Each structure stands twice: as structure tokens, then as C-alpha cells.
Amino acid sequence: MSVLSQILAFQPVDECIVGAIVEAVALPAVKIDCAALGADLAAAQWRSQRLQGKSSPRKQSPTQRKRRAETVRTHAAKLFNALGPAVEEAATRDELWRNLCGLQPDEDLPPSPLRVEALGQFLDILQLLALGSDRTLSAAGAEIQTVKVRKRMEDSNPAWARLVDLWSPPKTVTWIIAFDLAPVFEAHFKKKATASTPSQATEDRTPQGPFVRFVRAVQQHLKLFPDQESVSPHTVAEALAIRKHEADEQGRIDARLRPFLQGDSRKRI
């Protein structure tokens, strides 16, 4: 499925779930469009899945995928070579069927044409497995070479490594909270995403506030982060600190560029 089709396919979060999240935030004075919030939460959930990566063979390293493909291809080839003669030899074919189906010597076998056809289809499947393994080996080999080239470039050129980091944001819980959930919260609850920490005189200094409750409720109902049961308030506070740092850094960059964006930039340059 293409990225575009995935975007078009996701459904808004059910309004009952959205209502439970809104209730957990506990801002009764704010009027919420639950349908719009459900659509934005579905988009955030989709982006979270894209960033973190779903459990699949693609999540394995190219070296692991290469080893797995080699094993599959080897076993598929052995089975194909062992079963090929069975399609032609009736006695071997019958013995194979009895072993596969757990039949006793006196039990009836399926008709011979059916056994020949079924074994032929199984041989076709083995060939497809071998072909798919070859493609996986080719793709994994190319990826391994790409990683090696990139590693050499990063080792020889620190500036290149910094450039790669700029375009590869960390795929972490804090990043998703800061740059996916915080904008959704601010857009719908009309309140800045913050996490207030009680004063030092307070025994429990756990960060708190509507946005903390929002993130925890979203995790409870949507499981944006499947590897953890809930999100710590301290993680929410850390995410907001990252967001502020990024905003401050972007502000400094904008300030440096502003003179070139005003008036006739060619004269200034």
C-alpha cells in the first residue's frame, strides 16, 4: 500500500474515544469539535506508526534479512529437489501423501490426478519462495552497501554527519509528543501545551496540567506507543523542553535570515 493510499484510508478516531480523551483533559469551558479532533488524532496515530515502524521483517537489519533469506532459499531448494521426483513416481507420491496427512497404510488416498496437481502447486510455491528470497537478498545487499558508503562519508566528513542528523529527527516518544500531539492539543483546546512542575516545597513534584492529562489519555485509548503501558509526566515535560529548544533555535535562524528577506536581497548580498 502506498503512502498516499494509507493516508486516504485511515479513519477518524471514534467519537466515543475522543469524548473520553476530552473528559480526561478536564477543561469543561472549552468547546471541542470531536469529529475534527478525531481526524487529527488519527493522523497523529498514523504518523506515530510511520515513525516508529511496525513490527515486520523490514524492521530487521539488512544483515539479518539477508541471513533469513539465505536460509529460506536453501530450504526451498532442498524441498523442491526432494519433491520433484515424487510428482512423477506414484509410489513415492503415495508415501509422501500418507506422511503429510498422517494416514494409515490401509486408509484411502485422494485420487491420483488431485495428488499430482496439489504437489505441482506446492512445487510452484517453493519456486516463488526461492524467487522472493533472491529479491530480498538483492535488496538487503544493496542496503548493506549503502550503509557502508554512508558510514564512510560520515566518518570522513563530520559536516555531512550533522547534515544527515538535521534531516533525520529522532524517532522517539518525546519527539512524537512534542511535534504531533502538542500542535493537536493547542489547535483544539485553545491552550498552550505546557507541563507545570509544583514548587520545591511540594513533596510530589510530578509535572502536571491539561496537556499531561491529554497525552496520557491518548496513550491509554490509542496506544500510540505500543511498547509501554503509559506515558510518564516527566517524559511529557522533557518533550515540551525539546519543542521549546527547537523553537528557540528556529527563531535564531529566522533572525539571521530576516535582513536578507527584506527589501532587495541582491543589493544586501
C-alpha positions as CSV (number, residue, x, y, z in Angstrom):
1,M,0.0,0.0,0.0
2,S,1.4,3.4,-1.0
3,V,1.9,6.2,1.5
4,L,-0.9,8.2,-0.3
5,S,-3.4,5.3,0.0
6,Q,-2.6,4.8,3.6
7,I,-3.3,8.5,4.3
8,L,-6.6,8.3,2.5
9,A,-7.5,5.0,4.2
10,F,-7.2,5.9,7.9
11,Q,-10.5,6.6,9.7
12,P,-11.1,9.3,12.3
13,V,-10.9,8.1,15.9
14,D,-14.3,7.0,17.2
15,E,-16.1,10.0,18.8
16,C,-16.7,7.9,22.0
17,I,-13.0,7.5,22.4
18,V,-12.4,11.2,21.6
19,G,-15.0,12.1,24.2
20,A,-13.2,10.0,26.8
21,I,-9.9,11.8,26.0
22,V,-11.6,15.2,26.2
23,E,-13.2,14.3,29.5
24,A,-9.8,13.2,30.9
25,V,-8.3,16.6,29.9
26,A,-10.9,18.2,32.2
27,L,-11.2,21.6,30.5
28,P,-15.0,22.0,30.7
29,A,-15.1,25.6,29.4
30,V,-13.6,24.6,26.1
31,K,-15.9,23.5,23.2
32,I,-14.4,20.7,21.2
33,D,-15.2,19.6,17.7
34,C,-14.9,15.9,18.4
35,A,-15.0,14.9,14.7
36,A,-12.2,17.3,13.8
37,L,-10.2,16.2,16.9
38,G,-10.8,12.5,15.9
39,A,-9.4,13.2,12.4
40,D,-6.3,14.9,13.8
41,L,-5.7,12.1,16.3
42,A,-6.0,9.5,13.6
43,A,-3.4,11.4,11.6
44,A,-1.1,11.6,14.6
45,Q,-1.5,7.9,15.2
46,W,-0.7,7.2,11.6
47,R,2.5,9.3,11.7
48,S,3.5,7.7,15.0
49,Q,3.2,4.3,13.4
50,R,5.3,5.5,10.4
51,L,8.0,7.0,12.6
52,Q,8.3,4.1,15.0
53,G,7.9,1.4,12.3
54,K,5.5,-1.5,12.6
55,S,6.7,-5.0,13.6
56,S,7.8,-6.6,10.3
57,P,10.8,-8.2,8.7
58,R,11.7,-4.7,7.4
59,K,12.4,-3.7,11.0
60,Q,15.3,-6.2,11.0
61,S,18.8,-5.1,9.9
62,P,19.7,-5.8,6.3
63,T,22.2,-8.3,7.5
64,Q,19.5,-10.2,9.5
65,R,17.2,-10.1,6.4
66,K,20.0,-11.4,4.2
67,R,20.7,-14.4,6.6
68,R,17.0,-15.2,6.8
69,A,16.5,-15.0,3.0
70,E,19.5,-17.3,2.5
71,T,18.0,-19.9,4.9
72,V,14.6,-19.8,3.2
73,R,16.1,-20.1,-0.2
74,T,18.3,-23.1,0.9
75,H,15.4,-25.0,2.4
76,A,13.1,-24.2,-0.5
77,A,15.7,-25.5,-3.0
78,K,16.2,-28.7,-0.9
79,L,12.4,-29.4,-0.7
80,F,12.0,-28.7,-4.4
81,N,14.8,-31.1,-5.4
82,A,13.4,-33.7,-3.0
83,L,9.8,-33.5,-4.0
84,G,10.2,-33.0,-7.8
85,P,10.6,-36.8,-8.5
86,A,7.6,-37.5,-6.2
87,V,5.3,-35.9,-8.8
88,E,6.4,-38.4,-11.4
89,E,6.7,-41.6,-9.2
90,A,3.4,-42.9,-8.0
91,A,4.9,-45.0,-5.1
92,T,6.9,-42.0,-3.8
93,R,3.9,-39.7,-4.2
94,D,1.7,-42.0,-2.2
95,E,4.2,-42.4,0.6
96,L,4.6,-38.7,0.7
97,W,0.9,-38.1,0.9
98,R,0.5,-40.6,3.8
99,N,3.3,-38.9,5.7
100,L,1.9,-35.4,5.1
101,C,-1.6,-36.3,6.0
102,G,-0.8,-38.8,8.8
103,L,-2.7,-41.6,7.0
104,Q,-2.5,-45.2,8.0
105,P,-1.4,-47.8,5.3
106,D,-4.9,-49.1,4.8
107,E,-6.6,-45.6,4.5
108,D,-7.7,-44.4,1.1
109,L,-5.7,-41.6,-0.6
110,P,-7.1,-38.8,-2.7
111,P,-7.5,-39.5,-6.4
112,S,-4.1,-39.6,-8.2
113,P,-4.8,-36.6,-10.5
114,L,-5.6,-34.5,-7.4
115,R,-2.4,-35.6,-5.7
116,V,-0.3,-34.7,-8.8
117,E,-2.0,-31.3,-9.1
118,A,-1.6,-30.5,-5.4
119,L,2.1,-31.4,-5.4
120,G,2.7,-29.4,-8.6
121,Q,1.1,-26.3,-6.9
122,F,3.3,-26.9,-3.9
123,L,6.4,-27.0,-6.1
124,D,5.3,-23.7,-7.7
125,I,5.1,-22.2,-4.2
126,L,8.6,-23.4,-3.4
127,Q,9.9,-21.7,-6.6
128,L,8.1,-18.5,-5.6
129,L,9.7,-18.7,-2.1
130,A,13.1,-19.1,-3.7
131,L,12.5,-16.2,-6.1
132,G,11.3,-13.9,-3.3
133,S,14.4,-14.8,-1.3
134,D,16.6,-13.9,-4.2
135,R,14.9,-10.5,-4.3
136,T,15.3,-10.0,-0.6
137,L,19.0,-10.9,-0.9
138,S,19.5,-8.4,-3.6
139,A,17.7,-5.6,-1.7
140,A,19.5,-6.4,1.5
141,G,22.8,-6.5,-0.2
142,A,22.2,-3.1,-1.8
143,E,21.2,-1.6,1.6
144,I,24.3,-3.0,3.3
145,Q,26.4,-1.3,0.6
146,T,24.5,1.9,1.1
147,V,25.0,1.9,4.8
148,K,28.7,1.2,4.4
149,V,29.1,4.1,1.9
150,R,27.2,6.5,4.2
151,K,29.3,5.4,7.2
152,R,32.5,6.1,5.3
153,M,31.1,9.6,4.3
154,E,30.1,10.4,7.9
155,D,33.4,9.2,9.3
156,S,35.4,11.3,6.8
157,N,33.2,14.3,6.8
158,P,31.7,15.4,10.2
159,A,29.7,18.2,8.4
160,W,27.9,15.5,6.3
161,A,27.0,13.6,9.5
162,R,25.5,16.8,11.0
163,L,23.5,17.4,7.8
164,V,22.1,13.8,8.0
165,D,21.1,14.4,11.6
166,L,19.2,17.5,10.6
167,W,17.0,15.6,8.2
168,S,16.7,12.5,10.4
169,P,14.6,13.6,13.5
170,P,14.8,11.2,16.4
171,K,12.1,8.5,16.3
172,T,11.3,8.8,20.0
173,V,8.3,9.1,22.2
174,T,9.3,12.7,23.2
175,W,9.6,13.7,19.5
176,I,6.1,12.5,18.7
177,I,4.6,14.2,21.8
178,A,6.4,17.5,21.0
179,F,5.7,17.8,17.3
180,D,2.5,15.7,16.8
181,L,0.4,15.8,20.0
182,A,1.3,19.3,21.2
183,P,0.0,21.1,18.0
184,V,-3.2,18.9,18.0
185,F,-3.8,19.9,21.7
186,E,-3.2,23.6,21.1
187,A,-5.4,23.6,18.0
188,H,-8.4,22.0,19.6
189,F,-8.2,23.0,23.3
190,K,-7.1,26.6,22.5
191,K,-4.5,26.4,25.2
192,K,-0.7,26.3,25.1
193,A,0.8,22.8,25.7
194,T,2.7,23.1,28.9
195,A,3.6,20.9,31.9
196,S,3.8,22.8,35.2
197,T,6.1,21.4,38.0
198,P,5.0,22.1,41.6
199,S,7.3,24.2,43.8
200,Q,10.2,22.7,45.7
201,A,8.1,23.0,48.8
202,T,5.8,20.3,47.5
203,E,6.6,16.7,48.2
204,D,5.3,15.5,44.9
205,R,7.0,17.4,42.1
206,T,5.5,15.4,39.2
207,P,4.7,17.6,36.2
208,Q,1.0,18.2,35.7
209,G,-1.5,20.1,33.7
210,P,-4.1,19.6,30.9
211,F,-1.6,18.7,28.3
212,V,-0.1,16.0,30.5
213,R,-3.6,14.6,31.0
214,F,-4.2,14.8,27.3
215,V,-1.0,12.8,26.4
216,R,-1.7,10.1,29.0
217,A,-5.3,9.8,27.9
218,V,-4.3,9.5,24.2
219,Q,-1.8,6.8,25.1
220,Q,-4.5,5.0,27.2
221,H,-7.1,4.9,24.5
222,L,-5.0,4.8,21.2
223,K,-1.7,3.1,22.3
224,L,0.5,5.4,20.2
225,F,3.5,3.8,21.8
226,P,2.7,0.1,21.9
227,D,5.8,-0.9,23.8
228,Q,4.8,1.0,27.0
229,E,1.6,1.0,29.1
230,S,1.5,4.7,29.8
231,V,3.5,7.9,29.3
232,S,5.3,9.4,32.3
233,P,4.5,13.1,33.1
234,H,8.3,13.6,33.2
235,T,8.5,12.3,29.6
236,V,5.8,14.9,28.6
237,A,7.8,17.7,30.3
238,E,11.0,16.6,28.5
239,A,9.2,16.6,25.2
240,L,8.0,20.2,25.8
241,A,11.6,21.2,26.6
242,I,12.7,19.8,23.3
243,R,10.0,21.6,21.5
244,K,10.9,24.9,23.1
245,H,14.6,24.4,22.3
246,E,13.8,23.7,18.7
247,A,11.5,26.8,18.5
248,D,14.2,29.0,20.1
249,E,16.8,27.6,17.6
250,Q,14.5,28.3,14.7
251,G,13.9,31.8,16.0
252,R,17.6,32.5,16.0
253,I,17.9,31.2,12.4
254,D,15.0,33.3,11.3
255,A,16.5,36.4,12.9
256,R,19.8,35.8,11.0
257,L,17.9,35.4,7.7
258,R,15.4,38.3,8.1
259,P,17.7,41.0,6.7
260,F,18.1,39.0,3.5
261,L,14.4,38.5,3.2
262,Q,13.5,42.2,3.4
263,G,14.0,44.7,0.6
264,D,16.2,43.9,-2.3
265,S,18.2,40.9,-1.2
266,R,20.6,41.1,-4.2
267,K,21.9,44.5,-3.0
268,R,22.4,43.2,0.5
269,I,24.3,40.2,-0.7
